[in-house]
Amino acid sequence: MDSILLTELDKRIRTSPDSVSWARDVLRAASHFARQGQVDVALKWMDSVKQHFGNRIDPEVACWLMLAEGMLQYFQLRWQDAHDRFRGAYGTAVTFAAARARPCCAAWMSHIEFNEGRYDSMIRFIGEAWSTAAPDDHQTRARAALVMACAQHYASSFKQARSWYERTRWHATAEGDGATMSSLMHNMAAFRTASVCMSDAFGSASPAETQQALMEASSAASYDLATGSASYHRATIPLIRAQLLGVQGKFDDALVILTTIDAQRLPPRQRLIIAIERARCLAKLDLREHVDQFVQEATGPEQARLEDDDAAYVYARLAEIEALTDRRYVDDSLSRANAAMRRHREVQTALEGQLIELESRLHLPPLAKAED
């Protein structure tokens, strides 16, 4: 599938009136390739800008270059490097009054702050990005809207997040940004799956929500196949499917998928989820030989770095495994799960209040009129 955005950028690059406009569009193309996992192509486009400017790079161009580099690093799972690049881009935009670049820098700062759980900072950057971006600055508004949608989905529900997912879709579609559409679809599937699995781990799974999550994961995978995306997001789809099959009680099918996943292509937290899911499937199938190994992986040193929601899930599944195997791997696994869940709910409640307050400050019109 040809990219509408890349086709338009190619036209603009060929007719750019000045070197800054040319570099901005070249780096926008580079960032698109970076988000789709096409590393070599992204680097080639970035290098063309570096060679053109040498050591005398324009401050605005420097912002776009750092943003593109940050996106490349982010999708290579080099999150700290990406954060440093985004922070550098934002700082440069502020210092040199690069008004055109600053909103997009703020949007990507909100993205990384959300991932790090720094919600006060995330709120500030979303507000800045959305309120300072021009109505046709689709890349900024799409990214800020996606962060807002994910935050609301995490804090509350899809129902609360839906309008922001729709705003993301509108802006991505407006310029044919397939990379953002891919992120949108993957995030919807991932957050719904997390909600389904958490409910199941604590005893209240919804068959309808499980089926909806499976459909969303399938749609995301099909879209990536059609657009040629090689982003790490693609590697998350098998885990999502395996988790949902486990919720449906299809442990044989789930285990087959789990054994094929290359965990090194996924973030550390998801490697622990894979381990606990494999242990649970084996325990459910009464195949106990390797249960200990996977439980140890899931509860090893990395476990201490988990956010409360992931910790609650791992310990809840561990309590289930212990009941199945009549083993005790840690003290009070169920109590740990419940304590982590209480902390998680407190974070959700606080974040939901912040997001409601932010929406009221942004004075958004109804979605049907929002982008007229």
Protein Blocks (a to p, Z undefined) as FASTA:
>chain_A
ZZfklmmmmmmmmmccbfklmmmmmmmmmmmmmmnopaklmmmmmmmmmmmnmmmccfkl
mmmmmmmmmmmmmmnopaklmmmmmmmmmmmmmmnopaklmmmmmmmmmmmmmmnopakl
mmmmmmmmmmmpcfklmklmmmmmmmmmmmmmmmmmmklmmmmmmmmmmmmmmnopaklm
mmmmmmmmmmmmmmmmmmmmnopacfklmmmmmmmmmmmmmmmmmnopabfklmmmmmmm
mmmmmmnopamlmmmmmmmpcfklpcfklmmmmmmmmmmmmmmnopaklmmmmmmmmmmm
klmmpcfklmmmmmmmmmmmmmmnopafbghkllmmmmmmmmmmmmmmmmmmmmmmmmmm
nopacfklmmZZ
